[in-house]
C-alpha cells in the first residue's frame, strides 16, 4: 500500500508520541486488560503505549509493530530503562501483518487508521490475527478546538488536513471508525469518546512547543514546501501561532477522540 503518513519520526514528532500512555490515550482499553494476555500494538512508534500496556499484563506479552524501523530502537531502550521485559518491537505492515491467524487476545491501534489508505482492510487484518473472543481496540481523533482564535493554528489545521487528504489519508475520522469496523466484519462494536486537553503551562509547553518545532524542522515541514501544500511563510505563521499559544496563560487546546472496542 502507498505511504500516506504526513510526517516522520523526527525528534519533535516522537516527543509528542512518547507522552502517550494507555491511561491518557487508551482508557477504553484498560478494563479489558488481564495479566497473562498476548497483545499486539500496531503503529507503536516510540513504544510508550506498548510499554504502558505491558505493565498491565505482567505475565503476558506485548508486541509492538511499526512500518519503519526508525523509532524501534528507541522503543527498546525505553523498555529497558523502565524495567519492562515482556515486550518486543519489530517492523510490520498493518495491511499484511506478519502473524498467524488467531495469535493475539487484543490488537490495539492508536491514531493509525487515519494515516492509511485502506482502513477497512487494515481492520480486517487486525481481526484476522485476533483470537476468537478477543478484541480489536482503536482510537482516532474526531475534532479539534482551541482558544483564543489563532491564524497560525488555523493554518496548521488547514495545511495538515489538506496534505493528509491529498495523500489518501482520513483527517480526524474518529466519528466514523465504528462503521469501518462493521465493514471489516465486526458485529459487536462498542463506541465511546475520550479527549485530550492542553491548558496549563506544562501542557501548553509540551504540545505547542512540539508543534512549533514540527513546523520548523520535520518531515511535515519539508513536505509542505516540496509537495506544494504551503510556502515557507505559511510554516512561519504556523510556528508563530504555536509559540503564542505556549506563551498565553489563557490558551487552551482540546482534541475529541472516537474509540471502539470490537469483539471477534
C-alpha positions as CSV (number, residue, x, y, z in Angstrom):
1,X,0.0,0.0,0.0
2,X,1.3,3.5,-0.8
3,X,2.7,5.5,2.1
4,X,0.4,8.4,3.2
5,X,1.8,9.4,6.6
6,X,2.1,13.2,6.6
7,X,5.1,13.5,9.0
8,X,8.1,11.4,10.0
9,X,9.7,10.1,13.2
10,X,11.8,13.3,13.9
11,X,12.5,14.3,17.5
12,X,9.6,16.7,17.7
13,X,7.2,14.0,16.5
14,X,8.5,11.3,18.8
15,X,8.3,13.8,21.7
16,X,4.5,14.1,21.3
17,X,4.1,10.4,20.7
18,X,6.2,9.5,23.8
19,X,3.9,11.3,26.1
20,X,1.2,8.8,25.3
21,X,0.3,6.0,27.7
22,X,-2.6,3.5,28.0
23,X,-4.1,5.8,30.7
24,X,-4.1,9.0,28.7
25,X,-4.5,7.6,25.2
26,X,-6.4,4.3,25.5
27,X,-8.5,4.4,28.6
28,X,-11.2,2.4,26.8
29,X,-8.8,-0.5,26.7
30,X,-7.9,-0.6,30.4
31,X,-11.0,-2.6,31.6
32,X,-10.2,-5.4,29.1
33,X,-6.5,-5.9,30.2
34,X,-5.7,-9.2,32.0
35,X,-2.3,-10.2,33.4
36,X,-1.5,-13.1,31.0
37,X,-2.7,-11.7,27.6
38,X,-0.9,-11.7,24.3
39,X,-1.3,-8.3,22.8
40,X,-0.3,-6.6,19.5
41,X,0.2,-2.8,19.4
42,X,0.0,-1.7,15.7
43,X,1.8,1.5,14.8
44,X,3.7,1.6,18.1
45,X,6.0,4.4,17.3
46,X,8.4,5.1,20.2
47,X,6.7,2.4,22.3
48,X,5.3,4.4,25.2
49,X,1.8,3.0,24.9
50,X,3.1,-0.5,24.2
51,X,5.3,-0.4,27.3
52,X,2.4,1.1,29.4
53,X,0.1,-1.8,28.3
54,X,2.9,-4.3,29.1
55,X,2.9,-3.1,32.7
56,X,-0.7,-4.2,33.0
57,X,-0.1,-7.7,31.7
58,X,3.0,-8.8,33.7
59,X,2.7,-12.5,32.8
60,X,1.7,-11.8,29.3
61,X,3.5,-10.2,26.3
62,X,3.0,-7.2,24.1
63,X,4.4,-6.9,20.6
64,X,4.8,-3.5,19.0
65,X,5.0,-3.2,15.3
66,X,5.8,-0.1,13.2
67,X,6.0,0.2,9.4
68,X,9.6,1.6,9.5
69,X,12.4,0.8,11.9
70,X,13.2,4.4,12.8
71,X,11.6,4.6,16.2
72,X,12.0,1.0,17.3
73,X,15.5,1.1,18.8
74,X,14.3,4.0,21.0
75,X,11.3,1.9,22.0
76,X,13.6,-1.0,23.0
77,X,15.8,1.4,25.0
78,X,12.7,2.8,26.7
79,X,11.5,-0.7,27.7
80,X,15.0,-1.4,29.3
81,X,15.0,2.0,31.1
82,X,11.6,1.3,32.6
83,X,12.5,-2.3,33.5
84,X,9.8,-3.8,31.2
85,X,10.9,-7.2,29.8
86,X,7.6,-8.5,28.3
87,X,7.7,-6.5,25.1
88,X,9.3,-7.0,21.7
89,X,9.4,-4.5,18.8
90,X,9.6,-5.2,15.1
91,X,8.7,-3.9,11.7
92,X,5.3,-4.8,10.3
93,X,2.8,-3.5,7.8
94,X,-0.8,-3.1,9.1
95,X,-2.1,-4.2,5.6
96,X,-0.3,-7.5,5.9
97,X,0.5,-8.2,9.5
98,X,3.4,-10.8,9.9
99,X,1.5,-13.1,12.3
100,X,-0.7,-16.2,12.1
101,X,-4.4,-16.1,12.4
102,X,-5.8,-16.1,15.9
103,X,-2.5,-15.1,17.5
104,X,-3.5,-12.3,20.0
105,X,-6.0,-11.7,22.7
106,X,-6.0,-8.0,21.9
107,X,-4.9,-6.0,18.9
108,X,-4.6,-2.2,19.5
109,X,-4.0,0.8,17.3
110,X,-3.9,4.5,18.3
111,X,-4.1,7.3,15.7
112,X,-3.1,4.8,13.0
113,X,-6.2,4.3,10.8
114,X,-6.3,8.0,9.7
115,X,-2.8,7.6,8.2
116,X,-3.5,4.7,5.8
117,X,-5.4,4.5,2.5
118,X,-7.5,1.4,3.3
119,X,-8.5,1.4,7.0
120,X,-11.2,-1.3,6.4
121,X,-8.6,-3.7,5.0
122,X,-6.3,-2.9,8.0
123,X,-9.1,-3.7,10.4
124,X,-9.7,-7.0,8.6
125,X,-6.0,-7.8,9.1
126,X,-6.3,-6.8,12.8
127,X,-9.3,-9.0,13.1
128,X,-7.6,-11.9,11.4
129,X,-4.7,-12.1,13.9
130,X,-7.1,-11.7,16.9
131,X,-8.2,-14.8,18.7
132,X,-11.9,-15.8,18.7
133,X,-13.5,-13.9,21.6
134,X,-10.6,-11.4,21.6
135,X,-10.9,-7.7,20.9
136,X,-9.6,-5.1,18.5
137,X,-9.3,-1.6,20.1
138,X,-8.8,1.6,18.2
139,X,-8.8,5.3,18.9
140,X,-8.8,8.1,16.3
141,X,-9.1,11.9,16.6
142,X,-12.5,13.3,15.7
143,X,-12.5,17.0,16.3
144,X,-10.2,19.9,17.4
145,X,-10.8,23.1,19.2
146,X,-8.8,25.9,20.7
147,X,-8.8,29.3,22.4
148,X,-8.1,32.1,21.6
149,X,-8.6,32.3,17.8
150,X,-5.2,31.8,16.1
151,X,-4.3,32.5,12.5
152,X,-1.3,30.2,12.9
153,X,-3.1,27.2,14.4
154,X,-5.9,27.6,11.9
155,X,-3.3,27.5,9.1
156,X,-1.8,24.4,10.7
157,X,-5.1,22.6,10.6
158,X,-5.8,23.7,7.1
159,X,-2.4,22.6,5.8
160,X,-2.3,19.3,7.6
161,X,-5.8,18.2,6.7
162,X,-5.3,19.2,3.0
163,X,-2.0,17.3,2.9
164,X,-3.5,14.2,4.6
165,X,-6.4,14.1,2.3
166,X,-4.3,14.5,-0.8
167,X,-2.0,11.7,0.3
168,X,-5.0,9.4,0.7
169,X,-5.5,9.6,4.5
170,X,-8.6,10.5,6.5
171,X,-8.2,13.6,8.8
172,X,-9.9,13.1,12.2
173,X,-12.1,10.0,11.3
174,X,-13.0,9.2,14.9
175,X,-16.6,9.8,14.3
176,X,-16.8,7.0,11.7
177,X,-14.4,4.3,12.8
178,X,-17.2,2.1,14.1
179,X,-18.6,2.0,10.5
180,X,-15.2,0.9,9.2
181,X,-15.2,-1.8,11.9
182,X,-18.6,-3.1,10.7
183,X,-17.4,-3.1,7.1
184,X,-14.4,-5.2,8.3
185,X,-16.7,-7.9,9.6
186,X,-17.3,-7.0,13.3
187,X,-20.8,-7.2,14.5
188,X,-20.1,-6.4,18.2
189,X,-18.7,-2.9,18.2
190,X,-18.8,-0.7,21.4
191,X,-18.3,3.0,20.8
192,X,-17.0,5.6,23.2
193,X,-15.3,9.0,23.2
194,X,-12.3,10.4,25.0
195,X,-10.4,13.7,25.0
196,X,-7.0,15.4,25.4
197,X,-6.8,18.9,26.9
198,X,-3.7,21.1,27.0
199,X,-4.2,24.1,29.1
200,X,-1.7,24.6,32.0
201,X,1.8,25.9,31.5
202,X,3.5,22.5,31.3
203,X,0.8,21.1,28.9
204,X,1.0,24.1,26.6
205,X,4.8,24.0,26.5
206,X,4.7,20.3,25.7
207,X,2.1,20.3,23.0
208,X,2.6,23.8,21.5
209,X,6.4,23.6,21.7
210,X,6.5,20.3,19.8
211,X,4.1,21.6,17.2
212,X,6.2,24.7,16.7
213,X,9.3,22.5,16.2
214,X,7.4,20.3,13.7
215,X,6.7,23.5,11.7
216,X,10.4,24.4,11.7
217,X,12.1,21.1,11.3
218,X,10.4,17.8,10.5
219,X,9.2,15.7,7.6
220,X,5.9,17.7,7.7
221,X,7.8,21.0,7.2
222,X,9.8,19.6,4.4
223,X,6.8,18.0,2.6
224,X,4.6,21.1,3.0
225,X,7.0,23.1,0.8
226,X,8.4,20.4,-1.5
227,X,5.0,18.9,-2.3
228,X,3.3,22.3,-2.7
229,X,0.9,22.3,0.2
230,X,2.3,25.6,1.5
231,X,5.1,28.1,1.4
232,X,7.9,28.8,3.9
233,X,6.0,31.8,5.2
234,X,3.0,29.5,5.9
235,X,5.3,27.4,8.1
236,X,6.5,30.5,9.9
237,X,2.9,31.6,10.5
238,X,2.2,28.1,12.0
239,X,5.3,28.2,14.2
240,X,4.5,31.7,15.5
241,X,0.9,30.6,16.2
242,X,2.1,27.7,18.4
243,X,4.6,29.9,20.1
244,X,1.9,32.4,21.0
245,X,-0.2,29.5,22.3
246,X,2.6,28.4,24.7
247,X,3.0,31.9,26.0
248,X,-0.6,32.7,26.5
249,X,-1.8,31.6,30.0
250,X,-5.4,31.7,28.9
251,X,-4.8,29.5,25.8
252,X,-6.4,26.0,25.6
253,X,-6.3,23.2,23.0
254,X,-8.6,20.2,23.0
255,X,-9.0,17.1,20.9
256,X,-12.0,14.8,20.9
257,X,-11.4,11.1,20.0
258,X,-13.6,8.4,18.9
259,X,-12.9,4.9,20.4
260,X,-14.1,1.4,19.5
261,X,-13.9,-2.0,21.2
262,X,-14.6,-4.7,18.6
263,X,-15.3,-8.3,19.8
264,X,-14.3,-11.1,17.4
